[in-house]
Structures are given as C-alpha cells and as structure tokens.
C-alpha cells in the first residue's frame, strides 16, 4: 500500500461506505452486524466468570490537559458529611450525602459516536452539520441510539506482545498485515459483528513513567490507514484502542487529520472507542491464551450526545 494521502483516504472511504445499507433512517451503522445470534454466541464465551473493567478512573488525576477544550472530570459534593455534622439535615429522619460531576463526554474512556466526525460536510449516512446544534446536540446519529447495541464478542489484538515490545513507540502506525499476523499468532479470528480491541501499550507506558505526560493530545502510536482493509471487509462492528485518538500521532498523512476516522466512523459507520484500559485484560489473555470474550460496553443515555463515557466490561 502506498503512503496514504487525501485521494487514497477518499477512495477507501467510498469503498467501505455503508450509507443506506440499512436504510436512510439508520443511526447505528456497523452495530447492525451484532444480531441476537451474535449476542448468544458471545454469552457462550463466558467460561470462568472473570470480569475486567476496561475504564479509566473519572477524576481530576486523569489524562486531560485542556487540549480541544477537554478537561478532567470534576466531582463535587452537593451534600457531605459536614452537612450532617452541622445539623443542616436535622429536620430529616435520615441523613444523606449527594454529589455531582462535570466532564466533557470524551475526557476519559469513551465512544466516538456517529455524529462526532464530519468529512466534506457530512457525517454517517450523509447527514449535514445542521443536525448538531448547541441547544439540542445531535438530532441525528446521537449516542443514545447505541444504548442497547454494544453487547457482543470482543477480540483483543495485543500488538506489543506480538511485536516483542513493552509498548509501541510514539508515532508508530500499525498496519493491516500486522493485525493479521497478530490474530494468527494468538490463534483468534476477527469476524462479522466483532468488537476489535487493539492494545498499543500506551497506558502501560504511562504507568511505567508514573505520569500521564503527553498521553492526551500528544504523540502516540495507533492504527494506520491500511487497517481499514482489515476491519471493514470483516464487517467489524466497532474498533477500540488504549490511546487518546485511535490513530498514530502525528498522522500518516498531513493532507487530512484523523483519516481513519473518516473511513471507519463517517463512512463505514463503526463506533470508535478510545482510552480503554486494556492492561489487566491483556495479562489474562496472555496467561490463558484466550483472546475472545463477551464485551458489554453501553454508552450513557445522554440525549443528543456525540460521544459518551462508559465502563466497559470484558467477561471471560
């Protein structure tokens, strides 16, 4: 495959475009590949009853630096123990505490929804930017359409272990043939309706150095443009990584920012997951040699949301 440029990205976007495949009113995209039969087969993968949360903590010690207007979650108490001690609740038979949170929906472990990215003025299924307003958010393709759609077979592709590294270096662009090699080495196949989780080891690197550093919005390894040739023909439903932006930073091409988002999210209709913590799951998969599992990864039901935080559960 030649070095990607805008022309190649546009060609691949059209090649893998699913607009209209499930009708003009479709708002869930490649999640249509997850049928009740897929869910049943995924449930049968649960053999040991071991559950792995793939979520990062929601707190002020998170990875965000303010880039793109994203800050770390702010957790505040509306009623705390001091209110009880001070007597402010003495009029009540029982005492209580209560709290609130403010956060950008994409400041931690999150899904990019189908209204998140536009290319040539269009998001998935050909809708324009007028469908996302400051008052209502996304009126088309909002994240709530996925509230009961993301339960199925997850497959982990552990690229650093396959390549013999603790983690991939910043800027490393994973290619389609490397994904194929990794799957073969792990003895697992990626197929229709699957959710592919690709580990780069970025979070392992963060923990090794003891700080987030430039993890958010900085240089990172990621999925190269050619990986669309791996995911799209297999009818994968969603793609996940442990990095902040899924793709290598800097991108492989300067012609267009986040080109794989254009191909997979805008055109193929695949949800993209970012900042998933895959470390404990990867250790377990390496220990027992089983890289498939049931994945439950529902977004929050934020009306009009173009993305969502979540606490995904991998169950083996």
HELIX and SHEET records of a PDB file:
HELIX    1   1 UNK A    6  UNK A   15  1                                  10    
HELIX    2   2 UNK A   29  UNK A   33  5                                   5    
HELIX    3   3 UNK A   36  UNK A   43  1                                   8    
HELIX    4   4 UNK A   67  UNK A   69  5                                   3    
HELIX    5   5 UNK A   81  UNK A   86  1                                   6    
HELIX    6   6 UNK A  124  UNK A  126  5                                   3    
HELIX    7   7 UNK A  129  UNK A  131  5                                   3    
HELIX    8   8 UNK A  143  UNK A  146  5                                   4    
HELIX    9   9 UNK A  159  UNK A  163  1                                   5    
HELIX   10  10 UNK A  176  UNK A  186  1                                  11    
HELIX   11  11 UNK A  202  UNK A  209  1                                   8    
HELIX   12  12 UNK A  225  UNK A  227  5                                   3    
HELIX   13  13 UNK A  228  UNK A  231  1                                   4    
HELIX   14  14 UNK A  259  UNK A  260  1                                   2    
HELIX   15  15 UNK A  261  UNK A  267  3                                   7    
HELIX   16  16 UNK A  279  UNK A  288  1                                  10    
SHEET    1   A 9 UNK A  51  UNK A  53  0                                        
SHEET    2   A 9 UNK A 313  UNK A 315 -1                                        
SHEET    3   A 9 UNK A 292  UNK A 296 -1                                        
SHEET    4   A 9 UNK A 151  UNK A 158 -1                                        
SHEET    5   A 9 UNK A 195  UNK A 199  1                                        
SHEET    6   A 9 UNK A 238  UNK A 241  1                                        
SHEET    7   A 9 UNK A 271  UNK A 274  1                                        
SHEET    8   A 9 UNK A 110  UNK A 112 -1                                        
SHEET    9   A 9 UNK A 307  UNK A 309 -1                                        
SHEET    1   B 2 UNK A  74  UNK A  79  0                                        
SHEET    2   B 2 UNK A  98  UNK A 102 -1                                        
SHEET    1   C 2 UNK A 132  UNK A 133  0                                        
SHEET    2   C 2 UNK A 137  UNK A 138 -1                                        
SHEET    1   D 2 UNK A 173  UNK A 174  0                                        
SHEET    2   D 2 UNK A 222  UNK A 223  1                                        
END                                                                             
